[in-house]
Amino acid sequence: MDRRQKGGVRSRSSRGIEIDFYYQGVRCRETIKLPDTKANRQHVSNLRAKILYEIGMGTFNYAEYFPNSKRAGTMGKVSNKTVARALDDLLISSRRTLEVSTYRDYQSSIEYHLKPAFGETLLRKLTTTQIRVWIGNQTISNKRINNVLIPLRRVIKDAFDDGVIDRDISARIRNLSHRSQEPDPFTPVEIKAILNECEEQARNLFQFAFWTGLRTSELIALTWNDIDFQRGVIRVRRASVRKIIKAPKTESGEREVKLLSPALDALNAQKPFTLLIGKNVFHNPKTNRPWETDGQIRKTAWTPSLKSAAIRYRNPYQTRHTFASMMLSAGENPMWVAKQMGHKDWGMIRKRYGRWIADIDPLAGSKATAFWSQHSA
């Protein structure tokens, strides 16, 4: 306990018993209008101990104890809640509203980054300088820093909305720029080399991935009931993230994907392995059980296959980029490609795969050039 907080109870003669304590760095004296008796002094001492406890916990409300005090108006609404406690409250309030994977990301950010850096700081005393210094000292990626700051931004905004702090300092902290992983698709020669090095079930999985553009999380969660052989489509309805089955984040993520012939061939080749023994389409050939994580696929099948084929390493998500680049280079409609991949519109296709769209027509631009030449002569 702060030495200044010791004692703190004395007689004020006929006026009552004075209680003396420090709050927000200010010495506060309040008189309790009770006769100065031994019993009353003990009562006031207990009251002071309770006040000190609440100050330490960040829950003390000046006006509740001393509604007629001059200080109640200026100190009654000030919170001594720490950043750590605000973050803990956020986790409690978000448990039922966040996706499991998002909640775990919050937990990780809070326990391993935010609490060690800001936990003991009073929420009302947290500054933009503190946050910027922390950012400057990080060795993690810009994208990870932005994600770590999400829970902190939330508690600051909530505190501002509730009137606990007088300004939202998080509004002055901009997200750091970062580049999304650039498409680095495989060539037809590379695809053939990879598939030739795969064990049969792994070959079926990767061939299917190259020719559907499904995310790894969607491949893991795919069941035989999702395949409509009669209509020639795949119904994408769920994904597996950290072993948790969840719906896609957006409505467009729930979609039907056309079964192109190489993907259909992969499914037919996979039938003898899993059609009659389980609901999941693709199994780990080492365990003969459904794949659980993308990391398991990389370690068990993907990385060894690329190494054996002497192909420069790219992660399995590049199968999705390969699908998009193949379709666009072959002249398929960008809107159709966007729908196949689960994008709301073709804006993402244009932004990420624009250089392959130009391959649709080797004469693209010639009409505009001719028109311009005709009218500028």
C-alpha positions, 0 to 999 in steps of 0.5 A: 500500500502507498505509505500516504494511505496509512492511518487516515482517520482522525477526530474533527471534534464536534464536526465528526470524524475525518477520513483522509486518502489519496485518489488520482494523485490528489489528497482527499479529506472528507468528514463523516458526521458521526460522534467521535466514539471508539465504535464509530472510529472503527466504522470509519476505518473500515469504510476507508479500507473499503474505499482504498480497496475499490481505488485499487480495483478501479471501481471507486465512485467518489459520488457514491460515498460523498454525494455532497462533496465538492469533489464529487462533481469532478472526480465522481465519474473518473474510472481507475480501471486498468487496461488489463481489466478492460481487456478481460471484460472485453473477452467476457462480453465477447465470448458468445458473439465472436467466432471461435477462431476470432475469440482465440485470436483476441485471447492470444493478442491480449495475453501475449502482447497487450497485457505485458505492454499496457496491462498495468496502465490506467485506461484513462492514462493510456496515450498514443505515444505509448502505443506508437512506441510499442509499435516501433519496438515490434518484430512481428509483421505489420499485419500481425500488429494491426490484428493485435491492436484490434482488441485494444481499439475496441476497449478504448472506443467502448470507454469513450462511448461510455464516458470513461475517457474524454477522447478516443486515442485509438482514432489517431493510431493508423493501421500499418500498411502491408502487402497481401500475399501476391498471387504466385501461381504454378505453371501447367508443367509445375502442376504436372510435376507436383501431382506425379510425385504425390501418393494417390490420395494426396494427388486427388486432393491437390488436383481437386484444389487446382481445379476448383479454387477452394480454400484449404479450410473448405477442402478439409470440411468438404463432405460427400454430401456436398457433391452433386454429381448429377448437376456437376457442382460442389456446394461449399457450405462450411470451412474448418478453421483450427479444427472448428467447423464454421460457416463462410464469413460472407453470404457469397462464400456459400456458393456452388462451384462447377465441377470441371473435368479434372476435379471430377476425375479427382473425386472419382479417383478418391471414391474408393478411399473414403466414400464408404468409410466416412463423410469427409472427402479427403483423408490423411493417407498416413492416418486414414482419417480426415485432415484436421488442419492446413498445417497437417497438409503442408507437413505431411503431403504438400512440402514433401511433394514439392521437394521431390518434384524440385519445384520452388516452394509456395504454400497450398493457398497458391492452388487457389491463385493458380485456379484463378489465373488458369481460368482468366488466361483461358478466357473465362468470364471474370464474373464467373471466376469471381462467383466460383471463388466466392467473391461478392463481385469481380472487384477482387478478381480485377485487383488481384488477377488483373495481369492474367485478364489481359491474356484473354484476347491477345488483340485487346486494345487494338480496336481502341487504338484504331479508333483513336488513330482514325479520329486524331489524324 
